[in-house]
Amino acid sequence: MHSDLASTLADSRSATTRWLALVEPLSSTQANWRPAPDRWSIAQVLDHLAATTGPLAPVLLEAGAKARSAGRFSDGPFRYGPLARWLLRSLAPAGARPLPAPKLYRPSASALDLAEVTRRFLEAQRAFESAAESAEGLDLARVRVPSPALRLFRLPLGVWCLSTAAHTLRHLAQAERVRADSRFPEDRPDRGQA
């Protein structure tokens, strides 16, 4: 497997495992606690990831299928342009600064059902990982994939894979900061009701 895809899958699977470990012991109160009115709760961060990754996975699969039928294969090495490299740097877990989420991808509510959000997140992760696996052998730099949010915005398939895994890790770090906040509620009277 090409190193870009191997890295994507390793990061995505690691993030999924870490996410599950983070949310499993949380009560609904804890999952929906926000450190400030303008900051997201752990459940909202997870909802954001489900909302961004979920619609992207079928677009990646479709682009991969079209590329495969058109014979757009390559073993690399792959070089990505300046915009793609900037995006990868911006979405890295230790990225320069937070980027505002487009309105379409902001969390759907302030109080979310953690079990439902987790289910949607896991479904999106599985679909994304399947799409990344199916990209093996394709020209990751030349196969261009439109954004589900803005069809005119197109990035190389490899960049979508790498940036989506990085985005998941970046938001995992955000959620871990919420959990580590000294004001985070420790009592769990509603545990298991989420």
C-alpha positions in Angstrom: 0.0 0.0 0.0 1.3 3.5 -0.8 2.6 5.3 2.2 0.0 8.2 1.9 -2.8 5.6 2.2 -1.1 3.6 4.9 -0.6 6.8 6.9 -4.2 7.8 6.3 -5.5 4.4 7.5 -3.2 4.2 10.5 -4.1 7.7 11.6 -7.8 7.2 11.1 -7.9 3.9 12.9 -5.8 5.3 15.8 -8.1 8.3 16.1 -11.2 6.1 16.1 -9.8 3.9 18.9 -8.8 7.0 20.9 -12.2 8.6 20.3 -14.0 5.6 21.6 -11.8 5.5 24.7 -12.5 9.2 25.3 -16.3 9.0 25.0 -17.2 5.6 26.4 -17.1 6.6 30.1 -18.8 10.0 29.6 -22.3 10.9 30.8 -24.6 13.0 28.7 -23.8 16.0 30.9 -20.1 15.5 30.4 -20.3 14.9 26.7 -22.4 18.1 26.2 -20.4 20.3 28.6 -18.9 23.3 26.8 -15.8 25.1 28.3 -17.2 28.5 26.9 -20.3 29.6 25.0 -18.2 29.9 21.8 -16.5 26.5 22.2 -17.7 23.1 21.3 -18.5 20.2 23.7 -17.0 16.8 23.1 -20.3 15.6 21.6 -20.4 18.6 19.2 -16.8 17.9 18.1 -17.8 14.3 17.3 -20.9 15.6 15.5 -18.8 17.9 13.4 -16.6 15.0 12.4 -19.6 12.8 11.4 -21.0 15.7 9.4 -17.7 16.3 7.5 -16.5 12.8 7.0 -19.8 11.1 6.3 -20.7 13.0 3.1 -17.0 12.9 1.8 -16.7 9.1 1.9 -19.1 8.4 -1.0 -17.6 11.2 -3.1 -14.1 9.6 -2.6 -15.5 6.2 -3.6 -17.2 7.6 -6.7 -14.1 9.5 -7.8 -12.0 6.4 -7.2 -14.3 4.2 -9.3 -14.3 6.7 -12.2 -10.5 7.0 -12.0 -10.2 3.2 -12.0 -12.4 2.8 -15.0 -10.5 5.5 -16.8 -7.2 3.8 -16.1 -5.8 6.6 -13.8 -3.2 4.4 -12.0 0.2 5.2 -10.5 2.4 3.9 -7.8 3.8 7.4 -7.1 5.7 9.2 -5.8 3.0 11.8 -5.5 3.6 15.5 -5.3 0.9 17.9 -4.2 0.6 21.6 -5.0 1.0 24.5 -2.7 -2.7 24.8 -1.8 -2.8 21.1 -0.9 0.3 21.3 1.2 -1.1 24.4 3.0 -4.3 22.5 3.7 -2.4 19.5 5.1 -0.4 21.8 7.4 -3.5 23.7 8.5 -5.4 20.5 9.4 -2.6 18.8 11.2 -3.2 18.2 14.9 -0.6 20.8 15.8 -1.8 23.2 13.1 -1.0 26.9 13.3 -4.4 28.0 14.5 -8.0 27.0 14.6 -9.9 27.3 11.4 -13.6 28.3 11.5 -16.0 25.6 10.4 -18.3 26.4 7.5 -21.9 26.8 8.7 -22.8 23.6 6.9 -20.4 21.6 9.2 -21.2 23.2 12.5 -22.7 20.9 15.2 -26.4 20.4 14.8 -27.4 21.1 18.4 -26.1 22.1 21.8 -27.3 19.0 23.6 -26.6 15.9 21.6 -27.4 12.2 22.2 -23.8 10.8 22.6 -24.8 7.3 21.5 -26.3 8.5 18.3 -23.4 10.9 17.5 -20.9 8.1 18.2 -22.9 5.7 15.9 -22.8 8.3 13.1 -19.1 9.0 13.7 -18.2 5.3 13.5 -20.3 4.8 10.4 -18.5 7.8 8.7 -15.1 6.5 9.8 -15.8 3.0 8.4 -17.0 4.5 5.1 -14.0 6.8 4.9 -11.5 4.0 5.6 -13.2 1.8 3.0 -12.8 4.7 0.4 -9.2 5.2 1.3 -8.4 1.4 1.0 -10.1 1.4 -2.4 -7.8 4.2 -3.6 -4.8 1.9 -3.6 -3.1 1.9 -7.0 -4.8 5.1 -8.2 -2.9 8.3 -9.1 -3.4 10.0 -5.8 -2.1 13.4 -7.1 -3.9 13.6 -10.4 -7.3 12.2 -9.5 -9.2 15.3 -8.5 -12.1 15.1 -6.1 -14.7 17.8 -5.5 -15.7 18.9 -2.1 -19.1 17.7 -1.0 -19.8 21.2 0.3 -18.5 23.2 -2.7 -18.2 21.2 -6.0 -15.9 23.8 -7.6 -13.3 23.2 -4.8 -11.3 20.2 -6.0 -8.3 18.5 -4.3 -6.2 15.5 -5.2 -7.6 12.2 -3.9 -4.5 11.6 -1.8 -4.9 15.1 -0.1 -8.5 14.3 0.8 -7.4 11.1 2.4 -4.5 12.6 4.3 -6.4 15.7 5.3 -9.5 13.8 6.5 -7.4 11.7 8.9 -5.5 14.7 10.1 -8.8 16.6 10.6 -10.0 13.7 12.8 -6.8 13.8 14.9 -6.9 17.5 15.2 -10.4 17.4 16.6 -9.6 14.5 18.9 -6.9 16.8 20.4 -9.6 19.5 20.8 -11.9 17.1 22.6 -9.1 15.9 24.8 -8.4 19.5 25.8 -12.1 19.9 26.7 -11.9 16.7 28.8 -8.7 17.9 30.5 -10.2 21.3 31.4 -10.1 21.8 35.2 -13.8 22.8 35.1 -14.9 19.6 33.3 -17.8 18.0 35.3 -16.6 14.9 37.2 -20.0 13.7 38.5 -21.7 11.2 36.3 -25.3 10.8 37.6 -26.7 10.2 34.1 -24.0 7.8 32.9 -25.4 5.2 30.5 -28.3 7.4 29.5 -26.5 9.0 26.7 
